[in-house]
């Protein structure tokens, strides 16, 4: 059976994109253009942090009779504080756009990896879900193009997101000078082109062979064998490139800090978000009368993966956090100190959403078969991992000037609308059940 995109869903996606675009535009327009505007904004919000600190400094100097020197020093300090805040506030709409863009791209990339894993493992339970996975991976192309453009604008210092892209900062930072061979705009874009090119190329051929299987003779498994071979090769490429991508696109916002676990940490979040999205779309299609062959055992297995990857993500989060906290090495702990002091609620809130919530709700095997229960848990997981990306990006770009407001909500709405439009349009391109897969009969009759 072929899927037909309901006009209401298409309209809903377009409305989300329009509202999102308005929110993104409002975010850029409301960003201050000068330190004078920053001063006005701080005064309007009652934020006299800069003035208060400089005033106390001024008073201390006055007591030593060095009034003139004190005044000039205070003015210099206040100006630096205002310039720093200006950069942070100008970064905010860019950062909001970046976080939402990466989050939805991450879902599509995770779905591609999960698709490849199932093919390479010759899994018998999942072929009835392959067309859903293929549709989600369709977002890789538009999402990847936008991601590449954002990286280009950031890597060549059109905005101030990547501190290592600023020649003035690098000139006074020995550590960044040492990393300049890797962290520079040209080389980062070349790597990004290789990553995106490889991922999209695998997706192109996997879908091509999948469609070819639909029109091949019955029991002709040649296209399945081709996909099996390229999936095995792709997984090797993916594991290398995903790690490097996580260093380039996320970890380099804090270029003085590094973690050898970081690639795995991002991968765990990516996989749980992708599998959750597969589950949500599958349940939605079933509610619309499609995919009747998908039973509660398939949903149970998806929920089991959601549970398992949530635990894996928590294990990596704790391993990274505990080892750094216990060792207490200054250049390492600064990463978590910034997040605990300035991002306390989102930092610990996302831990509850990504670990405690799925642990309690999905531990029971029976609950994994209840659709509304899986949907509820899935929504919390997705929101929790958006906040996880937010907490990974924002401290290095906007610092204390963070807030979840119009730019952040607008960016999420825009990319959510684009994601829905691309994925559900892709679902209409082929029958929802593929043919000539040797495991299709097993998948149809699957019971756990």
N, C-alpha and C positions, 0 to 999 in steps of 0.2 A: 504493500500500500504506500502510495506517495503522500507526503505531507503537504498540506495547503496552508500558506501563511495567512492567518486571519487578519482582515483589514484593521480591526481594533488594536491588535498587537503591534502591527506596523505603525499605526498612528501614535500609539503609546510610546514606542521607541523614538519616533521623530520628535514628539513633545518633550521627552526627556533630554534629547540632544539640544533642542532649542533652549529649554530652560537652563541646561548646563552651560551652553555657550554664553548666554546672558550673564550667568553667575561668574564665569571665567573672565568675561569682559569687565564686569563690575569690579572684580578683584584687581585687575591690572589698572583700571582707572582710579581706584581708591588708594593705590600705593603712592606714598609721598615722593615728590620729585626733588626735594631739597632738605637740608638740615633745618631750615626755618619751618617747613611744614611739619617735620618730625617734632620740633619743639612745641608747636601749636597742638599737635595730636596728644603729646605727652601731658601738656597742661590741661587739655580738655578731659583726659582720662584720670587726672589727678596723680599722674606718675611723675613725681618730682625727684626720682631716684638720683638723676644726674646732678640736679641743683643741690639736693640735700648733701650728697657726698662731697661736692666741691665746696659747699658753704662751710661744712665742718672742717675741711682741710684749710680753708681760708682763715677761719677763726684760730686754728692751731698756729698757723704761720704768723698771724697778727700778734699773738702773745710773745713772739720772738722779735717783733719789731720789723719784720721783713715784708711789709705790706705790698710794695710794688711787685716784688718777685712773686709773692703769693698770688696776686691777682692775675698775672700773666700765666702762671703755672695752672691756676684753676681754669682760666679761659681755654687753655690748650687741652686740659683733661676733658672739659665739658664738650669741646668741639670733637675730640676723638670719640667720646661716648655717643654723641649725636650722629657722627658719620657711621659708626659701627651699627647703631640702631637703624639708620637709613638703609644700609645694605641689607640688613635682616628683613626689614619690612618690604623692600623691593624684591627680595628673594621669595617672599611668602606665596604670591600667586604662581610663580614658576614652580616652587616646591610642591604646591597643591596639585598642579597639573602633572608633575613628574610622578608623584606617588600614585595617583589614580591611573595614569598611563601604564606604569610598571605593573600595578596590581592586576589589571585585566589582561595584560600581555602575559604575565606569569601564569594565569589560569590556562590560557591557550597552550602555552609551552608545556605545562605540566600534563595537560590532556594528551599532547603529542607523545610525551615520554611514556605515559601509561598505556597508550595505544601500542607503541613499539614493544613495550615489555610484554603485553599480552600476546602479541604476534610471536615474539622471540621465544616465549615460554610455551607456546602452543596451548594456551589456556582454553579449556573446554566450556567454561561457564559464561564467557563474556562476548562471543561474536554477535549476539542479539543487540549489544550496546555499541557496536563499532560505528554505526552511522551517526550516532549521537556524538561520539568522540571525534569523528571526522568533521562534523559541523562546527564543533567548538574550536578545532584547530584552524578553521577557515579564518578566524580572527587574527591569526599570525601575520597575514599579509598587511592589512590596514594598520593593525596595532604595531607591527614591526616598523613600518614606514614612519609613523608618528614618533615612535621611540627613537629612531635613528635621527630624525630631524631635531628632536629635543636634545639628544646627546651632542649633535653637531653645534647647536646654539650654545650649549653649556661648555663643551670642550674648547671652543674658540672664544670663550669669555664674552659672549653677547650678553649673558647674565652672570651673576656671581655665585652660581651653585657650587662649582668645583673650585675650591681654594687653590688647588695646584695648577689651575689654568691661568692664574693671575701672575704675570711676569714679575710684578713688584714684590709680591709675597714670596715667590720662589727665590728672588735675588737676596732676601734676608733670612732664608731658611735653609740651613745646610742639609737637613734631612730630606726636604723636598727636592733639593738639587740632586741628591743621590738617587731619588726615585724618578727623576725627569726622563730617563731613558724609556721607562714604561708609561709613566703618567704624563702624556702630552696629547694634545687634541688630535693630531694627525694619526698617530699610532693607535689611539683608542678607537677612532672611527674605522680604521682599517680592520681592527679586531672585530668591531661590532658588525661590519659588513660580512666578515667571514662567518661569524656566529649565525647571523640572520640568514645568510645565503645557504648555509648548510642545513639549518632547521627547515627552512621553507622548501628547499630542494627535496629533502626526504618526504615532506608532507605532500608535495606535488606528485611524486612517483607512487607513494603509498595509495593516494586517492585514485590516481590513474589506473593502477592495477586493480583496485577495488571495483571501479566502474567497469573495467574490462571483464572482470569475473561475472558481472551481471548479464553480459551478452554472449559469454562463451558457452560452448556445449555443456550439457549436464555432466557433472563429475569431472570436469576439466579443472584440475587444481593447480595448473601451471602459474596462474597469477598469484595464488596464495603462496606458492614456493618462492616467487620473486620477492614478495613483500616480506616473507620470513627472512630471506637473506639480507635485504637492505635494512631491515629492522635491527638485526644483530650488529651490523656495522654502525648503524646510526647511534645505537646506545653507547658504544665506545666513544664516538665523537661527542655525543651529548654530555657525558660525564666530565670530559675535559673542559668543554666550552662553557658548560653551566657554571663550573667553579670560577673560571676566569671572568665570566660575565658578572657574577656576584661581586667579585673584587672590583671590577671596573665601574659597574653601574650603581653599586650600593656602598661597598666598604670604603671606596675612595672619597666619599664625603667627609670621612675622618682619616685623612691620609697619614697621620702620625701613629695610628692604631692599626693593629692587624690581628686576625685570629685564624688559625689553621682549620678551625671547625666551620668557618663562616659559609663556605660553599655548600656543605651538607645541611647547615641550618636553613639556608634559603631554599634548598632543594626540598626539605621536609615540608616547609610552609607551602611551597609551590604544588607539591603532590596532594596535600590534604585539600587545598582550595580547588584543584582540578577535579578530584574525585567527588568532592561535595557538589560541584557544579554539574557533573555528569549525573549524579543522583537527582538533583533538583529538576533538571531538564527532562530526565526520564520519567519522573513522577508527574511532571506537568503534562507531558505527551500522553501518558496513560489516562490522566484525568480528562483529556480531550478525545479519548476513544482510539488513540493510536497505540502501537506496541503492545497489543493484547497478550502477545506471547511472553512478555516480561512478567515474571511472577514475584512473589514476595521473597523468594530465595535469592533472586538477583539483587533486589533492594537490600536484603540482609547482608550480602557480600560487599556491596558498595559501602554500607554503613560500617561494616567490619573494617574495611580499609580506612574509612574516615576516623574510626576509633584508633586503629593501629598507628596511623601516621600522626595523629594528635599526640599519642604517647611518645612516639619517636621524636617529634618536634620538641616536646617538653624535656626529654632526655638530653637533647643537644643544647637547648637553652640553659638547662641547669649545669651541664658539664662546662659550658663556656663561662657562665656566671660564677660558679663555685670555684673553679680553678683560678680565675683572675682575682676574685675576692680574697681567697685564701693566701695566694702568693703576695698580694698587696704591693705589686711593682707599680710605681707612679705612672709610667707611660701607658700601662694597661688599665689600671682602675679608673683613669680619667673618663674613659668611655661610659662606664656604668654610673660613676658619680654624677656626671652631667644629666643622665637620664633619670636617676633617682631624685636628684634635687629639683630639676626643672620640668620633668615629665612624669612626676610620681604617679598620678592617676592613670594615664594611658599605659605607662610601663607595667604596672602591676595589674591594671584592669584587663589588659590583653592576655596576661598569663592566666587569669581566672576564666576568661572567655575561650581561650584556646586549649586549656587543660582541664580545669575543674568541671566546666559545663559538659563537654563531651564525655569525660570520664563518668560522671554521674548518670547522664542520660543514655549513653550507648553501651554501658557495661552489660546490661541485661540483654540476653540474646533475643528475647521476645520483642523488646522495644525496637530492635533493628528492623523488624518487619512492619512496623506501624508507620505508614507514609507521613502523616502529619507530624509525628515525633521526629522523623528523619529531617523533614523540612525545617522544623523549628530549630533543631540542633545545627543544621547546615547554615541557616541564616546567621546564627550567633558565631559560628566558626568563620564565616566569610568576613563579617564585621570585625571580629577579633584579629584576623590576619591582615586586614586593611590597616588597623591600628598598629600592628607589628611593623609593617612597611613604613608607616608614618613615623614611628619611634626610631626606626633605623635611619631615616633620611633627615627629618626636621632638625635634630640637635646640631648637625653639622652645617645647616643652611640658614635656619632662622633663629636658632638658639632660644632665648627666653621670649622672643616675640611671637611665639606660636599661638595659634588659636584655631579651633574648628568652627569656621564660619562660612560666609558666602563663597569664597574661592575654593575651599575644600569640598563643600557640598556640590557646588556647580561642576567641578571637575569630575566628581564621582558620577553625577547624573549624566553628564555628556558621554563619558566612556561606557557607562551602563547602557545607555540608549544605543550607542554604536555597536556594542557587544551583542545586544539582543537582536538588532537589525541584521547584522552580519551572520550570526549563528543560525537564526531561524530562517533566514533566506537560504542559507547553505543546506538546511534540512530538506528544502523543496527540490533540490537538484537531482535526487536519486531515491529509489524506494528505501523505506526505513529498515528493511531487512536485506542484507546482501546475499548473493547466491554463490554457489560453488566454493563454499568454505567447508573443509572436511569436518569441522567441529560444530557446524550449525545444528545438526540434529541433536547432539549432546547438549548444546546450549538451550535449545527449545524445550528439551525435556528435563532441564536441570532442576534438581530439588536437593536442598541441604537439610 
